[in-house]
Amino acid sequence: MSAAEGPSIRHPFGGAIYSLLADGNVRVSGDGGEGLFRSDGRWISGTLREADPQMCVWIANQSPPADQLESTWALSQEDKQR
C-alpha cells in the first residue's frame, strides 16, 4: 500500500486513520492493523477487513489539492486556445 496519500481523518469513535490514496482507494490504519478499501467501503486487501463505509465515502469525495486544480485549469485553458 505505497500509493501517494491525500487527505486523512481520524475516526471520532474508533480512532482509525482514513487516508485517501492517489488511486481513489482509502487506506485505514488502526489498532487492528491496516486495510485497503474502495471508496464505498468494500474491502480490497490487508489485515483490517472492516471499515466505516460512510467515512470511506466522505474522505474519497474531498476536493483535490489546489496544485492539482491549477494544473487542470491550465490544461483546460490550453484546450480553449486550440
Secondary structure, DSSP 8 states (H G I E B T S, - for coil): --S-EEEEEE-TTT--EEEEETTS-EEEEETTEEEEE-TTS-EEEES-----HHHHHHHHTS---HHHHHHHHHHHHHHHH-
